[in-house]
């Protein structure tokens, strides 16, 4: 374990964030605050384009809320920090891709953390569950997000029974994008991150804002806001040098050079 429960490593335009709290990588209030600061700084750093979040060790990605810390006085309704629990699920204005590399047990708030990412890669031994029902509490963020991500009846079964699913089943229902051998997980996550880092950051920001905002709109209202440039990220994209660079590169049959402006 490092001196901090959250390790960071910059690799070019990619930030790797590793939750490192033995034995299980559970998140207490102090750790959640640190994670929020890490992801806020990632959001605001123009030199960083993609983040990977994973867990230390080979057994746990994250089991969520640290019940031992709660027993010692951490309040479940306490201050989780700028990004909410785990630093991601309530972080406003995050227009950059985040990859969750799930390297083991992923349950409760840990699954909610993974659901806050844009792409989920899983090791072949990873398992997933929402066991809050057995503790007499509610998986709040998962109750909102999960039924929109996978078939309703599967999501409700997980929420209502706390049933565990393995990585293969998670992939079958679309909960994770890809399943990889454990030894290959981080290499595949880094390859995905490098692919995304080579892409147009202003387009990514526009995609993420559209997806977020359109969730509660009709199709036509959302489309009208896009075509009228009423989303700030879309307006910035259409007025950008990158927009012109994309057209020039296509005409000149070369790879574009994205500068994020």
N, C-alpha and C positions, 0 to 999 in steps of 0.2 A: 504493500500500500504506500502511496505517495503521501506527502504532507497535507495535501488537499484531497477531498473526496471526489474532485472533478479534475481530471487531467486533460490538458490541451496540447495538441501538436499541430503546428502549421506545416503544410506540405504544398508549397506554391500557393494556389488560390483556394486550396481545400483546408478546412479546419476539421480535425478529428477530436471529438469530445468523448472521453471515456469516464463513465461512472465507476468509481473505485472505492467502495465502502464494504470491505469484508465484514461478515462472511457472504452476504447475499446481495450487496448493492442496493439496499433499501434506501429510500429518500426520507430524510427528516427535514424540518423547516430550514435549518441552516444550509443544508445541501441544496434544497430547492432554490433558495435565494442566490446561491453561488451559480447554479445552472442558469437562472434568469439573467444574471449579469454576463455570463459567458455568451449566451445566445443574443442578448441585446448588443454586445460588442461585435459579435459576428454580423448581425444585421447592419450595423452602422459602419463597418470597415469596408471601404471601397475596393480594397485589394483581395478580399475574400468573396468567393462566389458560391461555394457549396460547403455544406457541413455533413459529417458522418457522426452519428451518436451510437455508442455501443457500451457494453459492460466489460469490466475487467474479469479475467478468469475464464473458465470454460463451462461453468455450471449455470450461472445466473446472468441474464441481461438485466432485469430489475423486477423485484416482486412488488414494487410500489411503495406505499406508505410504510414507514418504519414504526411498527406497533410497539416495539420496546421503547423507542423515544416517546411515543404517545403515553405509555405507561409512566414515564418519568416526567411528564408534564407538557410535552408538545401538544398543542391544541389542534384538532383536526380542522378547525376553522381559523387557524392562525394565518400569519402573513407568509405566503409562499414566495413572495418576491415579484419582480416586474413581469415575469412571464407566466405567472400562475404556477401550479404544481408541475415540477420538472422543468420549468423554464421555457416551455414551448407553447403549451396549449392556449394561453391567453396573450401571447406576445404579439402586439399590434404591428402592422406594417412590415412583416417579414416577407420580402419578395424574392428570397433566394431558396433554392432547393435544399431540402434536408433528407438524408438517407438514414434510416434506422437499420443497423446491422445487428440483428437479434441473435445473440450467441448462446442462448440457453433459456432458462425459465423466464417467461414474460407474462406476468399476471397482474391483476388489479391495476394500480396506478402505473405500473410498468407497461402494461398493454396500452393504457391511455397515452403514455409518453410515445410509444411506437405509432399509435394512431395519429399523433400530431405531426409526424413526419410525412413527406410526400411520397417516398418510396420505401418499402420494407423488404429487406433481404433477410432470410433466416437460415441458420445452420440446420442441418438435417436432424439434429437431436433437440431442437428448440420445441418448447411446449407453451401453450397459451390458455389462459383462463381468466374468468372474472369471479373470484371466490367470495366477493363481498357479501353475497347473500347469506353465507354461512356464519358471518360475523354480525349479522343483523344490521347491515348498513347498505348503502346504495353506491354503485359505481357510477357516479354522477356524469362525468364527461363521456364515459363509454355508453351510457344509456342514451346520450344524444347522438354520438357519432356512429357507433357500431351498426345500428339498423340501417344506416344510410350507406354503409360500406359493403356489407355482405347481405345475403338473403335475410329478410325480416325474421322468418321463423328460426333460422339458425342463430341469429343474434339474440333473439328472445330466449332460446333454450340456454345459451351460455349465460345470459343475465339472470335467468330465473332458477337455474340449477347449479351454476358454478362448474359445469362440466369442463374438463380439460380436453383440448384437441392437440394433435401433434402437428408438425410442420407440413406434412403431406396434406392433411385435411385443411389446414389453414390456407394452403395454396389452392386447393380445390375450390374453396369458397371465395377466393379472391382477397383474403385478408392479407396475404403477403404476395409480393411480385414473383420472387424466385426463391428456391431452396437450393443450398449449396452444401457440399461436404464441409464440416466444421473447419478443417485445416485451410480451406480455400475462401472462407467467408470474407475476411478482411481484404484479401487480394481482389475479390470480385466487387466488393463495395468501393474500393479505391478505383478500380477500372470504371465503374459507373460514375463515380464522382469526377474523374478526369474527363469523361465524355461530357458531362454536364458543364464542367468548368470551361470547356472549349466552346460552349454555345453562347448565345446572345443574352446577356444578363437583363437587359431592358425588356426583352420578350418574356423571360421567366417572370419578372415582376408583374407584367401585365396579365399573364396567364393566372398567376396566383391571386391577384386582386379580383379578376373576373370570376374565377371559381368561387371565391369567398362570397362576393357580393351577390352573385347570381343565384345563390342557393335559395334565397327568399323572394326571388322575382319571377315573373312570367318570362317565357322565352323572348317575347317581343320587347318587353320593357328592358331586359338586359341587352338585347341586340341593339336597341335604339341608343342606349347609353354608350355602347361601344362605338357605333358609327358616328355619334355626335361628340365623341371624345370627352365624355363626361366622367370617365374614370381617370384619375390623375396619372396613373402609370401608362395608360393607353395614350393620353395626350402627350406625355413625355416621350414615349416611343415614337409616335408619328412625327414629332418635331426633332428627332435626334439625328446625329451624324451616323449612328449605327443603321438606321432605316435606309439612308442613302447608300451606305457601304454595302448593305445586303444586295441592293439592286445592282450596284456597280459590279460587285464580285460575280453575280450571276451572269451579267452581260459579258464580263471579261473571262468567264470560265475559270475562275480561281476560287480558293477558299477565302471567305471573308475574315477580316481582322476586327473583332469586336472590342470596343473600348468602353462600353457602358456609358456613353454620352452622345 
